[in-house]
Amino acid sequence: MVARSGARANEMGKKRLDIESEIDRLYQQPLGSFVKERDTLARLLRSGGDRDGADRVKAQAKPGVAAWVMNQLHWGAKKELARWIGASRALGTLQPRAAGWPTALERRKAALDRLMGRAEELLTGAGHAASRGTLRRIETALDSLALRGEDDVATRPGRRTEDPEPAGLEALQLMALAPPPSPKEMCHAKSGKGPRPAAGKRGRSPATARAFRATLPAGVVDLAAERARRALEVAERELARRQEALEKAQLANEEAAAEATDARRELRRARDHANRVETSLRNARAATRRAGRALERAKQELTRARRKAR
């Protein structure tokens, strides 16, 4: 890192750095090193006399995980992104019952599969969890990108820091996931009469949402079904990972319990051995005292015998 910083400082001494290119480079770095790289660049600029550039670099926010993935896709998967945008917009020009609809829908799915595969590779390669929530946010960002282009990003393309809000089409797809209404519910939803179910979070009653779903084109339902299928696959993978982690934790717990049992057994053995050693030591001390008293008596007998001999 010192050598690298020195090389950058020498580069600054030869020519003025292109701030925009340097900021773009920051957003192409691994997420874990973003802050360190940003602060290093700001210090180099400040030491070179470019205080405005240093302040601008220092103000760059660290992206969220999903935003970081979208930035990497912008810089490293431009062709895949172009295919995704083209396939999505081509699908949007067709009526759901048009002859080319199934082919266009399949192309859109294939383009999304390639991008989501790249996203998972980026996440796992950088040590981030490819969780259901993160993948869903990335997919939402891709939907928004296909609908609005880079206009939905407040900053320069490739410098996302926050995840975009779901686009209108996604909200339509989410409502399409509701089950179809019963004839009675359809009648109530259209006439406005009869019992009104409690409103949901978005202020739309379940009966009205289901009635609205029934009026959607079949193609929109297909898109929603594809979204549900993908979410289910992500959830299943996440569940499998958590089950594996749980099994490993249970195994580690069992091993720890076995080790604790062995340790307690060894402790009991050590205590028993210590008790035996202590008992032997007490016996040896008692024997030593008895031997000392016997020796003293023998000395006394010897002294009396010598006196008598005189």
Rosetta blueprint (number, residue, H / E / L):
1 M L
2 V H
3 A H
4 R H
5 S H
6 G H
7 A H
8 R H
9 A H
10 N H
11 E H
12 M H
13 G H
14 K H
15 K L
16 R L
17 L L
18 D L
19 I H
20 E H
21 S H
22 E H
23 I H
24 D H
25 R H
26 L H
27 Y L
28 Q L
29 Q L
30 P L
31 L H
32 G H
33 S H
34 F H
35 V H
36 K H
37 E H
38 R H
39 D H
40 T H
41 L H
42 A H
43 R H
44 L H
45 L H
46 R H
47 S H
48 G L
49 G L
50 D L
51 R H
52 D H
53 G H
54 A H
55 D H
56 R H
57 V H
58 K H
59 A L
60 Q L
61 A L
62 K L
63 P L
64 G L
65 V H
66 A H
67 A H
68 W H
69 V H
70 M H
71 N H
72 Q H
73 L H
74 H H
75 W H
76 G H
77 A L
78 K H
79 K H
80 E H
81 L H
82 A H
83 R H
84 W H
85 I H
86 G H
87 A H
88 S H
89 R H
90 A H
91 L H
92 G H
93 T L
94 L L
95 Q L
96 P L
97 R L
98 A L
99 A L
100 G L
101 W H
102 P H
103 T H
104 A H
105 L H
106 E H
107 R H
108 R H
109 K H
110 A H
111 A H
112 L H
113 D H
114 R H
115 L H
116 M H
117 G H
118 R H
119 A H
120 E H
121 E H
122 L H
123 L H
124 T H
125 G H
126 A L
127 G L
128 H L
129 A L
130 A L
131 S L
132 R H
133 G H
134 T H
135 L H
136 R H
137 R H
138 I H
139 E H
140 T H
141 A H
142 L H
143 D H
144 S H
145 L H
146 A H
147 L H
148 R H
149 G H
150 E H
151 D H
152 D H
153 V L
154 A L
155 T L
156 R L
157 P L
158 G L
159 R L
160 R L
161 T L
162 E L
163 D L
164 P L
165 E L
166 P L
167 A L
168 G H
169 L H
170 E H
171 A H
172 L H
173 Q H
174 L H
175 M H
176 A H
177 L L
178 A L
179 P L
180 P L
181 P L
182 S L
183 P H
184 K H
185 E H
186 M H
187 C H
188 H H
189 A H
190 K H
191 S H
192 G L
193 K L
194 G L
195 P L
196 R L
197 P L
198 A L
199 A L
200 G L
201 K L
202 R L
203 G L
204 R L
205 S L
206 P H
207 A H
208 T H
209 A H
210 R H
211 A H
212 F H
213 R H
214 A H
215 T L
216 L L
217 P L
218 A H
219 G H
220 V H
221 V H
222 D H
223 L H
224 A H
225 A H
226 E H
227 R H
228 A H
229 R H
230 R H
231 A H
232 L H
233 E H
234 V H
235 A H
236 E H
237 R H
238 E H
239 L H
240 A H
241 R H
242 R H
243 Q H
244 E H
245 A H
246 L H
247 E H
248 K H
249 A H
250 Q H
251 L H
252 A H
253 N H
254 E H
255 E H
256 A H
257 A H
258 A H
259 E H
260 A H
261 T H
262 D H
263 A H
264 R H
265 R H
266 E H
267 L H
268 R H
269 R H
270 A H
271 R H
272 D H
273 H H
274 A H
275 N H
276 R H
277 V H
278 E H
279 T H
280 S H
281 L H
282 R H
283 N H
284 A H
285 R H
286 A H
287 A H
288 T H
289 R H
290 R H
291 A H
292 G H
293 R H
294 A H
295 L H
296 E H
297 R H
298 A H
299 K H
300 Q H
301 E H
302 L H
303 T H
304 R H
305 A H
306 R H
307 R H
308 K H
309 A H
310 R L
